[in-house]
């Protein structure tokens, strides 16, 4: 399992100044990272779809979409069955495999200034030269995987850092699209150890309703 502490630390610059952060459905690790970001900056408002405790929009997606259209949503976490080098996301199907569906991703991508893509699996099956179907197109601020962190740019993704055990060469071998390497490329930041207690305690409790199995993993966990 990817470490939510690492995701939160890596995204510190991407959400810096963001007062409002939303997490899409089926995203337990980004949800944990959003809760960590809120603990670092308590004034941050977060919305976790499917959570009865952390969703300020009782009318669901319609209110979230309206909130984003007003320019009030600063950052949004989004996953994808396929992601290509242009930042396009496929949430429908590929190779006969059905994905969860697009929901409001196509609507939110151009509206939210800090789009952060997250996918734990980092392989040529997921990170492809071109997605089979474009569910959402935009300019993501970051792409974070279980192996590395990329920044989004005008000419495609730029490799910013690699997680422990990974190198630029191993990332290229596992990635289906071309990318540049940042001049300051290096290892991903080390997660703050004190945040492990937050994950195993209050954050696991807060995620127990939308993600009960994930909360159990956190409580006993190697996160």
C-alpha positions, 0 to 999 in steps of 0.5 A, spaced: 500 500 500 502 506 498 503 511 504 498 516 505 503 520 509 508 520 503 502 522 498 501 528 503 508 530 504 509 530 496 503 534 495 504 539 500 507 544 495 501 542 490 495 544 495 499 550 498 494 555 499 488 551 497 483 552 502 478 547 499 480 540 497 475 535 495 477 527 494 473 523 488 470 516 490 473 510 491 480 514 493 481 511 500 489 513 500 488 520 497 482 521 503 487 519 508 492 524 505 487 530 505 485 529 512 493 529 514 493 536 510 487 538 514 491 536 520 497 540 518 492 546 516 486 546 520 483 551 516 482 547 510 476 544 508 475 538 505 470 534 502 470 526 501 465 523 497 461 518 500 463 520 507 457 522 512 462 526 516 467 529 511 462 532 506 459 539 507 455 538 501 448 534 503 446 535 496 452 531 494 455 532 487 450 537 485 453 542 490 460 540 489 460 542 482 456 548 483 462 550 488 467 548 483 464 553 478 464 559 482 471 558 483 471 556 490 474 549 490 482 549 490 484 542 489 481 535 487 484 528 487 482 524 481 484 517 479 484 513 473 484 506 470 488 509 464 492 516 464 496 518 458 502 523 458 497 529 456 494 528 462 488 525 459 484 520 464 480 514 462 475 512 467 470 508 463 473 501 460 480 499 456 481 492 453 474 489 455 475 491 463 470 496 466 472 502 470 467 505 475 465 511 471 466 518 469 461 521 474 463 529 474 471 528 472 470 531 465 466 537 469 471 538 474 478 538 471 478 544 467 475 548 473 479 546 479 486 549 479 490 544 483 488 537 479 492 531 483 492 525 479 493 519 484 494 511 482 497 506 486 499 502 480 505 504 476 505 500 470 505 501 462 498 498 463 496 504 467 500 509 464 499 509 457 501 513 450 494 514 449 488 513 453 483 508 449 477 513 452 478 520 454 473 521 460 477 527 462 482 532 459 486 537 463 492 540 466 493 536 472 498 539 477 501 533 479 501 525 478 503 521 484 503 513 483 506 508 488 513 509 484 514 516 483 511 524 483 510 527 476 509 535 475 504 537 470 507 542 464 505 545 457 509 539 454 507 533 458 509 530 465 516 532 468 519 527 473 520 530 480 522 524 484 522 517 485 520 513 491 525 509 495 528 503 491 526 506 484 531 510 479 529 514 473 531 508 469 526 504 473 521 509 472 522 510 465 521 502 464 515 502 467 511 508 464 508 508 457 508 515 455 515 519 454 516 524 460 522 529 461 526 529 468 526 535 472 533 538 474 532 537 481 530 530 480 531 526 487 528 521 492 521 523 494 521 526 501 521 522 507 514 522 511 514 525 517 514 519 523 509 523 527 503 522 522 503 515 523 499 516 530 494 520 526 493 515 521 492 509 526 488 513 530 483 519 529 484 519 521 482 511 521 476 513 525 474 518 521 475 514 515 471 508 518 464 509 515 466 510 507 472 506 507 471 500 513 476 495 510 482 501 509 481 503 516 482 497 519 489 496 515 491 503 518 489 501 525 494 495 524 498 497 519 505 498 516 503 505 513 
